[in-house]
Amino acid sequence: MAEISPIDVQKALSGVDYPCDRDQLAKRATDNGADKRLVERIRKLDTKTFQNPAEVSKALFKHA
């Protein structure tokens, strides 16, 4: 995977119940077969807890 796309994030986080912390997001992404680079980016997010998918996407793509 060259770059992480919003679609990759949606697939990786399918089934997440919000609010959710970044460790839970990383576990769900791993369980959903996400690329290891995406899982690492989730684990390194500055925000600890997310209220909805839009917050996750904003955090992941703010420096893109």
PDB file with one MODEL, atoms N, CA, C and O in Angstrom:
MODEL        1
ATOM      1  N   MET A   1       0.856  -1.168   0.000  1.00  0.00           N
ATOM      2  CA  MET A   1       0.000   0.000   0.000  1.00  0.00           C
ATOM      3  C   MET A   1       0.902   1.232   0.000  1.00  0.00           C
ATOM      4  O   MET A   1       1.707   1.418   0.913  1.00  0.00           O
ATOM      5  N   ALA A   2       0.767   2.057  -1.010  1.00  0.00           N
ATOM      6  CA  ALA A   2       1.602   3.239  -1.133  1.00  0.00           C
ATOM      7  C   ALA A   2       1.213   4.284  -0.093  1.00  0.00           C
ATOM      8  O   ALA A   2       2.051   4.706   0.704  1.00  0.00           O
ATOM      9  N   GLU A   3      -0.016   4.693  -0.097  1.00  0.00           N
ATOM     10  CA  GLU A   3      -0.533   5.672   0.857  1.00  0.00           C
ATOM     11  C   GLU A   3      -1.796   5.118   1.491  1.00  0.00           C
ATOM     12  O   GLU A   3      -2.482   4.278   0.909  1.00  0.00           O
ATOM     13  N   ILE A   4      -2.086   5.586   2.659  1.00  0.00           N
ATOM     14  CA  ILE A   4      -3.307   5.178   3.344  1.00  0.00           C
ATOM     15  C   ILE A   4      -4.434   6.083   2.858  1.00  0.00           C
ATOM     16  O   ILE A   4      -4.314   7.308   2.880  1.00  0.00           O
ATOM     17  N   SER A   5      -5.513   5.476   2.427  1.00  0.00           N
ATOM     18  CA  SER A   5      -6.651   6.247   1.925  1.00  0.00           C
ATOM     19  C   SER A   5      -7.782   6.235   2.953  1.00  0.00           C
ATOM     20  O   SER A   5      -7.803   5.391   3.850  1.00  0.00           O
ATOM     21  N   PRO A   6      -8.715   7.168   2.821  1.00  0.00           N
ATOM     22  CA  PRO A   6      -9.881   7.151   3.701  1.00  0.00           C
ATOM     23  C   PRO A   6     -10.664   5.840   3.616  1.00  0.00           C
ATOM     24  O   PRO A   6     -11.244   5.398   4.607  1.00  0.00           O
ATOM     25  N   ILE A   7     -10.681   5.229   2.455  1.00  0.00           N
ATOM     26  CA  ILE A   7     -11.377   3.944   2.297  1.00  0.00           C
ATOM     27  C   ILE A   7     -10.667   2.855   3.099  1.00  0.00           C
ATOM     28  O   ILE A   7     -11.318   2.009   3.713  1.00  0.00           O
ATOM     29  N   ASP A   8      -9.330   2.876   3.095  1.00  0.00           N
ATOM     30  CA  ASP A   8      -8.566   1.916   3.899  1.00  0.00           C
ATOM     31  C   ASP A   8      -8.919   2.066   5.383  1.00  0.00           C
ATOM     32  O   ASP A   8      -9.066   1.078   6.102  1.00  0.00           O
ATOM     33  N   VAL A   9      -9.052   3.314   5.822  1.00  0.00           N
ATOM     34  CA  VAL A   9      -9.384   3.584   7.220  1.00  0.00           C
ATOM     35  C   VAL A   9     -10.787   3.073   7.535  1.00  0.00           C
ATOM     36  O   VAL A   9     -11.001   2.448   8.574  1.00  0.00           O
ATOM     37  N   GLN A  10     -11.741   3.335   6.646  1.00  0.00           N
ATOM     38  CA  GLN A  10     -13.116   2.859   6.861  1.00  0.00           C
ATOM     39  C   GLN A  10     -13.160   1.344   6.995  1.00  0.00           C
ATOM     40  O   GLN A  10     -13.823   0.813   7.886  1.00  0.00           O
ATOM     41  N   LYS A  11     -12.452   0.649   6.110  1.00  0.00           N
ATOM     42  CA  LYS A  11     -12.426  -0.820   6.160  1.00  0.00           C
ATOM     43  C   LYS A  11     -11.759  -1.307   7.446  1.00  0.00           C
ATOM     44  O   LYS A  11     -12.237  -2.239   8.092  1.00  0.00           O
ATOM     45  N   ALA A  12     -10.660  -0.668   7.803  1.00  0.00           N
ATOM     46  CA  ALA A  12      -9.904  -1.093   8.992  1.00  0.00           C
ATOM     47  C   ALA A  12     -10.708  -0.915  10.270  1.00  0.00           C
ATOM     48  O   ALA A  12     -10.587  -1.713  11.199  1.00  0.00           O
ATOM     49  N   LEU A  13     -11.531   0.133  10.321  1.00  0.00           N
ATOM     50  CA  LEU A  13     -12.248   0.455  11.554  1.00  0.00           C
ATOM     51  C   LEU A  13     -13.713   0.039  11.501  1.00  0.00           C
ATOM     52  O   LEU A  13     -14.518   0.496  12.313  1.00  0.00           O
ATOM     53  N   SER A  14     -14.057  -0.808  10.570  1.00  0.00           N
ATOM     54  CA  SER A  14     -15.420  -1.318  10.467  1.00  0.00           C
ATOM     55  C   SER A  14     -15.816  -2.023  11.760  1.00  0.00           C
ATOM     56  O   SER A  14     -15.091  -2.888  12.252  1.00  0.00           O
ATOM     57  N   GLY A  15     -16.967  -1.648  12.305  1.00  0.00           N
ATOM     58  CA  GLY A  15     -17.471  -2.292  13.506  1.00  0.00           C
ATOM     59  C   GLY A  15     -17.060  -1.645  14.817  1.00  0.00           C
ATOM     60  O   GLY A  15     -17.404  -2.153  15.884  1.00  0.00           O
ATOM     61  N   VAL A  16     -16.333  -0.538  14.763  1.00  0.00           N
ATOM     62  CA  VAL A  16     -15.905   0.150  15.992  1.00  0.00           C
ATOM     63  C   VAL A  16     -17.107   0.832  16.633  1.00  0.00           C
ATOM     64  O   VAL A  16     -17.921   1.456  15.952  1.00  0.00           O
ATOM     65  N   ASP A  17     -17.206   0.702  17.957  1.00  0.00           N
ATOM     66  CA  ASP A  17     -18.209   1.419  18.740  1.00  0.00           C
ATOM     67  C   ASP A  17     -17.531   2.623  19.381  1.00  0.00           C
ATOM     68  O   ASP A  17     -16.536   2.485  20.092  1.00  0.00           O
ATOM     69  N   TYR A  18     -18.079   3.794  19.123  1.00  0.00           N
ATOM     70  CA  TYR A  18     -17.517   5.038  19.665  1.00  0.00           C
ATOM     71  C   TYR A  18     -18.312   5.474  20.887  1.00  0.00           C
ATOM     72  O   TYR A  18     -19.500   5.166  20.992  1.00  0.00           O
ATOM     73  N   PRO A  19     -17.668   6.194  21.822  1.00  0.00           N
ATOM     74  CA  PRO A  19     -16.268   6.611  21.834  1.00  0.00           C
ATOM     75  C   PRO A  19     -15.324   5.422  21.984  1.00  0.00           C
ATOM     76  O   PRO A  19     -15.692   4.370  22.506  1.00  0.00           O
ATOM     77  N   CYS A  20     -14.093   5.625  21.508  1.00  0.00           N
ATOM     78  CA  CYS A  20     -13.122   4.540  21.456  1.00  0.00           C
ATOM     79  C   CYS A  20     -11.724   5.135  21.614  1.00  0.00           C
ATOM     80  O   CYS A  20     -11.449   6.223  21.109  1.00  0.00           O
ATOM     81  N   ASP A  21     -10.847   4.421  22.311  1.00  0.00           N
ATOM     82  CA  ASP A  21      -9.482   4.941  22.429  1.00  0.00           C
ATOM     83  C   ASP A  21      -8.597   4.380  21.324  1.00  0.00           C
ATOM     84  O   ASP A  21      -8.974   3.434  20.633  1.00  0.00           O
ATOM     85  N   ARG A  22      -7.424   4.969  21.166  1.00  0.00           N
ATOM     86  CA  ARG A  22      -6.565   4.589  20.039  1.00  0.00           C
ATOM     87  C   ARG A  22      -6.092   3.137  20.133  1.00  0.00           C
ATOM     88  O   ARG A  22      -5.860   2.507  19.101  1.00  0.00           O
ATOM     89  N   ASP A  23      -5.943   2.590  21.342  1.00  0.00           N
ATOM     90  CA  ASP A  23      -5.546   1.180  21.464  1.00  0.00           C
ATOM     91  C   ASP A  23      -6.653   0.257  20.956  1.00  0.00           C
ATOM     92  O   ASP A  23      -6.379  -0.743  20.291  1.00  0.00           O
ATOM     93  N   GLN A  24      -7.903   0.596  21.271  1.00  0.00           N
ATOM     94  CA  GLN A  24      -9.035  -0.191  20.757  1.00  0.00           C
ATOM     95  C   GLN A  24      -9.126  -0.071  19.242  1.00  0.00           C
ATOM     96  O   GLN A  24      -9.415  -1.050  18.554  1.00  0.00           O
ATOM     97  N   LEU A  25      -8.877   1.135  18.719  1.00  0.00           N
ATOM     98  CA  LEU A  25      -8.893   1.331  17.265  1.00  0.00           C
ATOM     99  C   LEU A  25      -7.813   0.480  16.600  1.00  0.00           C
ATOM    100  O   LEU A  25      -8.062  -0.162  15.579  1.00  0.00           O
ATOM    101  N   ALA A  26      -6.624   0.476  17.177  1.00  0.00           N
ATOM    102  CA  ALA A  26      -5.519  -0.304  16.612  1.00  0.00           C
ATOM    103  C   ALA A  26      -5.843  -1.798  16.640  1.00  0.00           C
ATOM    104  O   ALA A  26      -5.538  -2.516  15.688  1.00  0.00           O
ATOM    105  N   LYS A  27      -6.454  -2.265  17.717  1.00  0.00           N
ATOM    106  CA  LYS A  27      -6.820  -3.676  17.804  1.00  0.00           C
ATOM    107  C   LYS A  27      -7.860  -4.034  16.756  1.00  0.00           C
ATOM    108  O   LYS A  27      -7.750  -5.069  16.099  1.00  0.00           O
ATOM    109  N   ARG A  28      -8.876  -3.182  16.594  1.00  0.00           N
ATOM    110  CA  ARG A  28      -9.910  -3.445  15.591  1.00  0.00           C
ATOM    111  C   ARG A  28      -9.308  -3.452  14.190  1.00  0.00           C
ATOM    112  O   ARG A  28      -9.639  -4.306  13.368  1.00  0.00           O
ATOM    113  N   ALA A  29      -8.423  -2.496  13.926  1.00  0.00           N
ATOM    114  CA  ALA A  29      -7.778  -2.441  12.616  1.00  0.00           C
ATOM    115  C   ALA A  29      -6.983  -3.720  12.351  1.00  0.00           C
ATOM    116  O   ALA A  29      -7.031  -4.270  11.251  1.00  0.00           O
ATOM    117  N   THR A  30      -6.258  -4.186  13.360  1.00  0.00           N
ATOM    118  CA  THR A  30      -5.501  -5.434  13.229  1.00  0.00           C
ATOM    119  C   THR A  30      -6.442  -6.611  12.974  1.00  0.00           C
ATOM    120  O   THR A  30      -6.201  -7.432  12.088  1.00  0.00           O
ATOM    121  N   ASP A  31      -7.515  -6.683  13.760  1.00  0.00           N
ATOM    122  CA  ASP A  31      -8.501  -7.760  13.603  1.00  0.00           C
ATOM    123  C   ASP A  31      -9.150  -7.738  12.220  1.00  0.00           C
ATOM    124  O   ASP A  31      -9.522  -8.782  11.685  1.00  0.00           O
ATOM    125  N   ASN A  32      -9.283  -6.527  11.642  1.00  0.00           N
ATOM    126  CA  ASN A  32      -9.900  -6.392  10.320  1.00  0.00           C
ATOM    127  C   ASN A  32      -8.891  -6.539   9.186  1.00  0.00           C
ATOM    128  O   ASN A  32      -9.238  -6.343   8.021  1.00  0.00           O
ATOM    129  N   GLY A  33      -7.636  -6.883   9.517  1.00  0.00           N
ATOM    130  CA  GLY A  33      -6.631  -7.150   8.489  1.00  0.00           C
ATOM    131  C   GLY A  33      -6.005  -5.915   7.878  1.00  0.00           C
ATOM    132  O   GLY A  33      -5.541  -5.957   6.739  1.00  0.00           O
ATOM    133  N   ALA A  34      -5.984  -4.817   8.613  1.00  0.00           N
ATOM    134  CA  ALA A  34      -5.411  -3.574   8.098  1.00  0.00           C
ATOM    135  C   ALA A  34      -3.906  -3.696   7.897  1.00  0.00           C
ATOM    136  O   ALA A  34      -3.233  -4.490   8.555  1.00  0.00           O
ATOM    137  N   ASP A  35      -3.402  -2.898   6.983  1.00  0.00           N
ATOM    138  CA  ASP A  35      -1.972  -2.797   6.736  1.00  0.00           C
ATOM    139  C   ASP A  35      -1.269  -2.382   8.034  1.00  0.00           C
ATOM    140  O   ASP A  35      -1.778  -1.545   8.779  1.00  0.00           O
ATOM    141  N   LYS A  36      -0.115  -2.964   8.296  1.00  0.00           N
ATOM    142  CA  LYS A  36       0.616  -2.684   9.538  1.00  0.00           C
ATOM    143  C   LYS A  36       0.978  -1.206   9.668  1.00  0.00           C
ATOM    144  O   LYS A  36       1.034  -0.682  10.780  1.00  0.00           O
ATOM    145  N   ARG A  37       1.222  -0.532   8.550  1.00  0.00           N
ATOM    146  CA  ARG A  37       1.554   0.901   8.616  1.00  0.00           C
ATOM    147  C   ARG A  37       0.373   1.720   9.126  1.00  0.00           C
ATOM    148  O   ARG A  37       0.558   2.692   9.858  1.00  0.00           O
ATOM    149  N   LEU A  38      -0.834   1.330   8.740  1.00  0.00           N
ATOM    150  CA  LEU A  38      -2.020   2.023   9.229  1.00  0.00           C
ATOM    151  C   LEU A  38      -2.189   1.785  10.726  1.00  0.00           C
ATOM    152  O   LEU A  38      -2.488   2.717  11.473  1.00  0.00           O
ATOM    153  N   VAL A  39      -2.004   0.569  11.160  1.00  0.00           N
ATOM    154  CA  VAL A  39      -2.117   0.248  12.584  1.00  0.00           C
ATOM    155  C   VAL A  39      -1.102   1.065  13.391  1.00  0.00           C
ATOM    156  O   VAL A  39      -1.436   1.578  14.460  1.00  0.00           O
ATOM    157  N   GLU A  40       0.113   1.190  12.899  1.00  0.00           N
ATOM    158  CA  GLU A  40       1.136   1.977  13.601  1.00  0.00           C
ATOM    159  C   GLU A  40       0.761   3.452  13.649  1.00  0.00           C
ATOM    160  O   GLU A  40       0.970   4.110  14.668  1.00  0.00           O
ATOM    161  N   ARG A  41       0.209   3.977  12.560  1.00  0.00           N
ATOM    162  CA  ARG A  41      -0.224   5.380  12.571  1.00  0.00           C
ATOM    163  C   ARG A  41      -1.326   5.603  13.594  1.00  0.00           C
ATOM    164  O   ARG A  41      -1.353   6.634  14.266  1.00  0.00           O
ATOM    165  N   ILE A  42      -2.228   4.649  13.714  1.00  0.00           N
ATOM    166  CA  ILE A  42      -3.298   4.764  14.710  1.00  0.00           C
ATOM    167  C   ILE A  42      -2.699   4.768  16.109  1.00  0.00           C
ATOM    168  O   ILE A  42      -3.088   5.584  16.945  1.00  0.00           O
ATOM    169  N   ARG A  43      -1.766   3.876  16.371  1.00  0.00           N
ATOM    170  CA  ARG A  43      -1.145   3.789  17.701  1.00  0.00           C
ATOM    171  C   ARG A  43      -0.391   5.061  18.080  1.00  0.00           C
ATOM    172  O   ARG A  43      -0.243   5.363  19.264  1.00  0.00           O
ATOM    173  N   LYS A  44       0.080   5.803  17.094  1.00  0.00           N
ATOM    174  CA  LYS A  44       0.877   7.006  17.351  1.00  0.00           C
ATOM    175  C   LYS A  44       0.050   8.290  17.340  1.00  0.00           C
ATOM    176  O   LYS A  44       0.616   9.377  17.455  1.00  0.00           O
ATOM    177  N   LEU A  45      -1.252   8.195  17.208  1.00  0.00           N
ATOM    178  CA  LEU A  45      -2.080   9.398  17.182  1.00  0.00           C
ATOM    179  C   LEU A  45      -1.955  10.173  18.492  1.00  0.00           C
ATOM    180  O   LEU A  45      -1.848   9.583  19.567  1.00  0.00           O
ATOM    181  N   ASP A  46      -1.970  11.499  18.387  1.00  0.00           N
ATOM    182  CA  ASP A  46      -1.868  12.355  19.572  1.00  0.00           C
ATOM    183  C   ASP A  46      -3.099  12.258  20.461  1.00  0.00           C
ATOM    184  O   ASP A  46      -2.998  12.263  21.688  1.00  0.00           O
ATOM    185  N   THR A  47      -4.248  12.170  19.832  1.00  0.00           N
ATOM    186  CA  THR A  47      -5.505  12.100  20.576  1.00  0.00           C
ATOM    187  C   THR A  47      -5.665  10.706  21.158  1.00  0.00           C
ATOM    188  O   THR A  47      -5.419   9.714  20.472  1.00  0.00           O
ATOM    189  N   LYS A  48      -6.069  10.622  22.401  1.00  0.00           N
ATOM    190  CA  LYS A  48      -6.223   9.317  23.055  1.00  0.00           C
ATOM    191  C   LYS A  48      -7.606   8.716  22.825  1.00  0.00           C
ATOM    192  O   LYS A  48      -7.722   7.511  22.601  1.00  0.00           O
ATOM    193  N   THR A  49      -8.670   9.549  22.878  1.00  0.00           N
ATOM    194  CA  THR A  49     -10.030   9.045  22.729  1.00  0.00           C
ATOM    195  C   THR A  49     -10.737   9.769  21.584  1.00  0.00           C
ATOM    196  O   THR A  49     -10.606  10.982  21.419  1.00  0.00           O
ATOM    197  N   PHE A  50     -11.481   9.003  20.805  1.00  0.00           N
ATOM    198  CA  PHE A  50     -12.195   9.535  19.645  1.00  0.00           C
ATOM    199  C   PHE A  50     -13.689   9.321  19.829  1.00  0.00           C
ATOM    200  O   PHE A  50     -14.130   8.265  20.283  1.00  0.00           O
ATOM    201  N   GLN A  51     -14.461  10.343  19.467  1.00  0.00           N
ATOM    202  CA  GLN A  51     -15.911  10.293  19.624  1.00  0.00           C
ATOM    203  C   GLN A  51     -16.634   9.730  18.410  1.00  0.00           C
ATOM    204  O   GLN A  51     -17.767   9.263  18.525  1.00  0.00           O
ATOM    205  N   ASN A  52     -15.980   9.770  17.229  1.00  0.00           N
ATOM    206  CA  ASN A  52     -16.626   9.316  15.998  1.00  0.00           C
ATOM    207  C   ASN A  52     -15.578   9.096  14.908  1.00  0.00           C
ATOM    208  O   ASN A  52     -14.425   9.494  15.074  1.00  0.00           O
ATOM    209  N   PRO A  53     -15.963   8.468  13.796  1.00  0.00           N
ATOM    210  CA  PRO A  53     -15.009   8.193  12.709  1.00  0.00           C
ATOM    211  C   PRO A  53     -14.391   9.454  12.110  1.00  0.00           C
ATOM    212  O   PRO A  53     -13.238   9.434  11.680  1.00  0.00           O
ATOM    213  N   ALA A  54     -15.153  10.555  12.078  1.00  0.00           N
ATOM    214  CA  ALA A  54     -14.622  11.796  11.509  1.00  0.00           C
ATOM    215  C   ALA A  54     -13.412  12.291  12.306  1.00  0.00           C
ATOM    216  O   ALA A  54     -12.453  12.794  11.722  1.00  0.00           O
ATOM    217  N   GLU A  55     -13.452  12.152  13.620  1.00  0.00           N
ATOM    218  CA  GLU A  55     -12.312  12.558  14.457  1.00  0.00           C
ATOM    219  C   GLU A  55     -11.077  11.713  14.152  1.00  0.00           C
ATOM    220  O   GLU A  55      -9.958  12.226  14.132  1.00  0.00           O
ATOM    221  N   VAL A  56     -11.282  10.427  13.918  1.00  0.00           N
ATOM    222  CA  VAL A  56     -10.159   9.542  13.590  1.00  0.00           C
ATOM    223  C   VAL A  56      -9.547   9.963  12.256  1.00  0.00           C
ATOM    224  O   VAL A  56      -8.329  10.106  12.144  1.00  0.00           O
ATOM    225  N   SER A  57     -10.389  10.158  11.255  1.00  0.00           N
ATOM    226  CA  SER A  57      -9.891  10.559   9.935  1.00  0.00           C
ATOM    227  C   SER A  57      -9.160  11.894  10.001  1.00  0.00           C
ATOM    228  O   SER A  57      -8.100  12.053   9.397  1.00  0.00           O
ATOM    229  N   LYS A  58      -9.715  12.843  10.725  1.00  0.00           N
ATOM    230  CA  LYS A  58      -9.076  14.152  10.861  1.00  0.00           C
ATOM    231  C   LYS A  58      -7.685  14.001  11.475  1.00  0.00           C
ATOM    232  O   LYS A  58      -6.732  14.624  11.007  1.00  0.00           O
ATOM    233  N   ALA A  59      -7.563  13.188  12.507  1.00  0.00           N
ATOM    234  CA  ALA A  59      -6.277  12.972  13.164  1.00  0.00           C
ATOM    235  C   ALA A  59      -5.282  12.255  12.246  1.00  0.00           C
ATOM    236  O   ALA A  59      -4.098  12.593  12.224  1.00  0.00           O
ATOM    237  N   LEU A  60      -5.762  11.275  11.500  1.00  0.00           N
ATOM    238  CA  LEU A  60      -4.874  10.510  10.623  1.00  0.00           C
ATOM    239  C   LEU A  60      -4.382  11.318   9.431  1.00  0.00           C
ATOM    240  O   LEU A  60      -3.251  11.132   8.979  1.00  0.00           O
ATOM    241  N   PHE A  61      -5.215  12.205   8.922  1.00  0.00           N
ATOM    242  CA  PHE A  61      -4.883  12.900   7.683  1.00  0.00           C
ATOM    243  C   PHE A  61      -4.507  14.367   7.878  1.00  0.00           C
ATOM    244  O   PHE A  61      -4.356  15.096   6.898  1.00  0.00           O
ATOM    245  N   LYS A  62      -4.353  14.810   9.125  1.00  0.00           N
ATOM    246  CA  LYS A  62      -4.060  16.223   9.361  1.00  0.00           C
ATOM    247  C   LYS A  62      -2.696  16.643   8.829  1.00  0.00           C
ATOM    248  O   LYS A  62      -2.490  17.818   8.526  1.00  0.00           O
ATOM    249  N   HIS A  63      -1.771  15.714   8.713  1.00  0.00           N
ATOM    250  CA  HIS A  63      -0.441  16.048   8.206  1.00  0.00           C
ATOM    251  C   HIS A  63      -0.221  15.524   6.782  1.00  0.00           C
ATOM    252  O   HIS A  63       0.887  15.591   6.249  1.00  0.00           O
ATOM    253  N   ALA A  64      -1.280  15.008   6.183  1.00  0.00           N
ATOM    254  CA  ALA A  64      -1.129  14.413   4.845  1.00  0.00           C
ATOM    255  C   ALA A  64      -1.083  15.459   3.768  1.00  0.00           C
ATOM    256  O   ALA A  64      -0.959  15.126   2.589  1.00  0.00           O
TER     257      ALA A  64
ENDMDL
END
